[in-house]
Amino acid sequence: MKFMMILSSPNEDLDEEDKDEIDTMKAAAAILAILSSQSKIICGKILTCIKSPMETLIWLVANPIIDLQLRGVTIVSNIIRCDQDFARQIVGSPIFEVSIL
């Protein structure tokens, strides 16, 4: 689980030329999207087992790479649907302040 979140987390040095790393991050985010749709435990771990879950989720949701953005929105949606307490954490966070122009 931590392995997948690390791969999905922000990397400031990343640009379009790092195709292999981007593909790996897309795959890791896709796995999280799938797992978060199937398990309340996974949703809880996303929010508790990484250093800064909201920063990572914001990075995914606001990512300029559309594939990562879509996976991020899917993960956030799955967490919100999964549990009322998880939903409160997400809705009360800066994730809902992100605006895509």
N, C-alpha and C positions, 0 to 999 in steps of 0.2 A: 504494500500500500504506500509506504513512504517513498519507495522507488518511483512509483508512478507520479506522485505529487512533485517530487524533485524534478522529474523530466518535464512536468507541465508548468513549473514555476518560472518566474522572470529570469531572463538572461540579458543583461544590458548590452553585451557585446555582439548580440545576434543581428545579422543582416541577411538579406535575401540570398547571399552567396553561400550561406551555411545550410544548404539543402538537406544534407543528411541529418543534421541536428534538428532542423525544422520538421522533417518527416518523423523523427523519433518523438518529438514533442506532440505532434498531431496524433500519433498512435497512442501515446500514453494518455492524452486527454480523451481520446475516443474510448479507451478502456474504462477510464473513470466515469464517462458518461453512461456507458452500458452498465457498469457495476452499480452506480448510484441509482439507476432506475430499478434495480432489483433488490436492493438491500438497505434497510434502515441503519444497520450496523456500519456499512460503508459510508453512508451519508454522515453519520456521527463521527467516524474516523477522519473524514475530510475536514471537518470543523475542529477536531481536537488533536490530531496527530502530527500536524505540521506546524512549523514555527509561526507563520503568519498566513493563516488560511484566507482571510479577507483580501489581503494584498494579492495573493495568488489568483483568487477568483476574479478580482477586479482586473488584473493583468490579462486574464483569459477573455473576459467579457469585452474589454476595451481594446483587444489586440487588433492591429491593422491587418493581420493575416485572417481572412474571413473564416477559414476552416477552424482555426483555434477559437475564434470568436463564437462560432456556432456551437462548438463543443462546450465552451465555457457557459454559455446561456443554457444549454441543455443540463449541465451539471447543477447550476443554480436552480433551475426549474425543478429538477428531480429532488433536490434537498428541500425546497419549499413545500412540495407536494407530500413529502415523506412524513413530516412530523411538525406539529404545531410549534413546539419549542424551537426547532431548527429554523422554521419559517420566521419566527420573531427575530432570531439572530441575524438572518439575512436581510429582512425588510428594515431592520433598525440599523443597518450598516451603510457605509458609503457606496456599496454596490449600486444602490438605487439612485445615487447621485451622478452616476456615470452617464454621460450623454454622448452619443455617437453622431457626429455631424457628417 
